[in-house]
Amino acid sequence: MTQLPDGQPGPPILPTPRLRLRPFTPDDWRDAAVFYTDPEVCRYLYMTADPDGAAVRARLARFADAYRKGGFTLWAAERLGDGRVIGAVVLNPAAEEGEKQVSAGYCFARDCWGSGYATEALGAALAYAFETMGVRRVTARRFAENAASARVLGKAGFRCESQEEPTAGEGRGRSLYQYALTRDEWTRREGEGLDASSG
Ligand SMILES: CC(C)(COP(=O)(O)OP(=O)(O)OC[C@H]1O[C@@H](n2cnc3c(N)ncnc32)[C@H](O)[C@@H]1OP(=O)(O)O)[C@@H](O)C(=O)NCCC(=O)NCCS
C-alpha cells in the first residue's frame, strides 16, 4: 500500500512494462497540467480544462481527498523511462442492483498518444479491479467522436451496451456510448491469452 500526501494509505503501485501506476503527489502538478489544462484532452472527459497550475494543484488535492473518503481510486501514470507523469487512470465506484462495479476512465498527455500507454494502464487497472477489488463488472463511457477511446475499450474487451444523448452536464448535446466488461468475460480473455493488443 502506498501513502497519500497526508500519510494516509493510498492505492497500491501497479507496475506495467513501461509505466508505474501510483498515487499523485503534490509535486506532480506540473506534469498533470500538461493534460488537465489541455482543452483537446478535456473535451473528451466530463470536465472543463483547468485554467492554470493552481487549479491543477487543487485538483490533485481533491483526488487524494476523494480516495480517502472511499470515493474513487486514481493512479498517476509515471513513465519508467523518464519519470514523467504522462496520464491518469481511474476507477469510480458505482453500485448497480447490488452488484459491485466500477467505471473506468483514463487520459493521457497529447504528445504521448498513440503509443499504447492507455491500453497498458487500463489493462493494469482492470486486473486490479477484478482480482483485488473483487468487482464483477467494469463500465466505461465515451463520446461518439472519441475514436481513440473506442479502440482502447475494444482492445480491452469492452462491449458497447447502449447509446444516450445527455440533456444536461458536460455531455449535453453529444452522443455518449456506454460500455461494460464483466469479470467472467475478462477472465475468459485472460485465459485465452487475448491481451489488449489483440482486441
Ligand atoms: C483516449 C486516449 C486515452 C488514448 O490514449 P493512447 O495512449 O493514445 O491509447 P493507445 O495508444 O493505447 O490506443 C489508442 C488506439 O486508438 C487508435 N486511434 C487513435 N486515434 C484514432 C482515430 N482518430 N480513429 C481511430 N483509431 C484511432 C490508435 O491507433 C490506437 O489503436 P492501435 O493500437 O490499434 O493502433 C487519449 O487519446 C486521450 O487521453 N484522449 C483524451 C481523453 C480521453 O478521451 N479519455 C477517455 C475518455 S472515454
PDBQT file of the ligand as one rigid body, heavy atoms in Angstrom, charges set to zero:
ROOT
HETATM    1  C1  LIG A 201      -8.184   8.075 -25.415  1.00  0.00    +0.000 C 
HETATM    2  C2  LIG A 201      -6.718   8.174 -25.026  1.00  0.00    +0.000 C 
HETATM    3  C3  LIG A 201      -6.597   7.983 -23.530  1.00  0.00    +0.000 C 
HETATM    4  C4  LIG A 201      -5.935   7.094 -25.763  1.00  0.00    +0.000 C 
HETATM    5  O1  LIG A 201      -4.601   7.097 -25.277  1.00  0.00    +0.000 OA
HETATM    6  P1  LIG A 201      -3.429   6.369 -26.077  1.00  0.00    +0.000 P 
HETATM    7  O2  LIG A 201      -2.314   6.157 -25.133  1.00  0.00    +0.000 OA
HETATM    8  O3  LIG A 201      -3.170   7.101 -27.335  1.00  0.00    +0.000 OA
HETATM    9  O4  LIG A 201      -4.148   4.980 -26.415  1.00  0.00    +0.000 OA
HETATM   10  P2  LIG A 201      -3.467   3.688 -27.080  1.00  0.00    +0.000 P 
HETATM   11  O5  LIG A 201      -2.222   4.115 -27.807  1.00  0.00    +0.000 OA
HETATM   12  O6  LIG A 201      -3.360   2.642 -26.031  1.00  0.00    +0.000 OA
HETATM   13  O7  LIG A 201      -4.566   3.211 -28.122  1.00  0.00    +0.000 OA
HETATM   14  C5  LIG A 201      -5.169   4.140 -28.999  1.00  0.00    +0.000 C 
HETATM   15  C6  LIG A 201      -5.720   3.386 -30.176  1.00  0.00    +0.000 C 
HETATM   16  O8  LIG A 201      -6.644   4.234 -30.862  1.00  0.00    +0.000 OA
HETATM   17  C7  LIG A 201      -6.237   4.344 -32.218  1.00  0.00    +0.000 C 
HETATM   18  N1  LIG A 201      -6.656   5.678 -32.659  1.00  0.00    +0.000 N 
HETATM   19  C8  LIG A 201      -6.139   6.862 -32.298  1.00  0.00    +0.000 A 
HETATM   20  N2  LIG A 201      -6.811   7.853 -32.909  1.00  0.00    +0.000 NA
HETATM   21  C9  LIG A 201      -7.759   7.262 -33.659  1.00  0.00    +0.000 A 
HETATM   22  C10 LIG A 201      -8.763   7.753 -34.542  1.00  0.00    +0.000 A 
HETATM   23  N3  LIG A 201      -8.944   9.056 -34.743  1.00  0.00    +0.000 N 
HETATM   24  N4  LIG A 201      -9.572   6.839 -35.158  1.00  0.00    +0.000 NA
HETATM   25  C11 LIG A 201      -9.420   5.514 -34.937  1.00  0.00    +0.000 A 
HETATM   26  N5  LIG A 201      -8.477   4.982 -34.112  1.00  0.00    +0.000 NA
HETATM   27  C12 LIG A 201      -7.666   5.863 -33.502  1.00  0.00    +0.000 A 
HETATM   28  C13 LIG A 201      -4.745   4.144 -32.191  1.00  0.00    +0.000 C 
HETATM   29  O9  LIG A 201      -4.249   3.797 -33.451  1.00  0.00    +0.000 OA
HETATM   30  C14 LIG A 201      -4.656   3.001 -31.181  1.00  0.00    +0.000 C 
HETATM   31  O10 LIG A 201      -5.070   1.789 -31.744  1.00  0.00    +0.000 OA
HETATM   32  P3  LIG A 201      -3.989   0.669 -32.219  1.00  0.00    +0.000 P 
HETATM   33  O11 LIG A 201      -3.256   0.252 -31.005  1.00  0.00    +0.000 OA
HETATM   34  O12 LIG A 201      -4.831  -0.398 -32.811  1.00  0.00    +0.000 OA
HETATM   35  O13 LIG A 201      -3.104   1.346 -33.228  1.00  0.00    +0.000 OA
HETATM   36  C15 LIG A 201      -6.099   9.557 -25.405  1.00  0.00    +0.000 C 
HETATM   37  O14 LIG A 201      -6.395   9.809 -26.750  1.00  0.00    +0.000 OA
HETATM   38  C16 LIG A 201      -6.641  10.679 -24.542  1.00  0.00    +0.000 C 
HETATM   39  O15 LIG A 201      -6.100  10.976 -23.479  1.00  0.00    +0.000 OA
HETATM   40  N6  LIG A 201      -7.717  11.329 -25.024  1.00  0.00    +0.000 N 
HETATM   41  C17 LIG A 201      -8.333  12.401 -24.255  1.00  0.00    +0.000 C 
HETATM   42  C18 LIG A 201      -9.009  11.893 -23.002  1.00  0.00    +0.000 C 
HETATM   43  C19 LIG A 201      -9.954  10.749 -23.306  1.00  0.00    +0.000 C 
HETATM   44  O16 LIG A 201     -10.518  10.656 -24.378  1.00  0.00    +0.000 OA
HETATM   45  N7  LIG A 201     -10.155   9.881 -22.319  1.00  0.00    +0.000 N 
HETATM   46  C20 LIG A 201     -11.085   8.774 -22.450  1.00  0.00    +0.000 C 
HETATM   47  C21 LIG A 201     -12.480   9.244 -22.180  1.00  0.00    +0.000 C 
HETATM   48  S1  LIG A 201     -13.655   7.976 -22.593  1.00  0.00    +0.000 SA
ENDROOT
TORSDOF 0
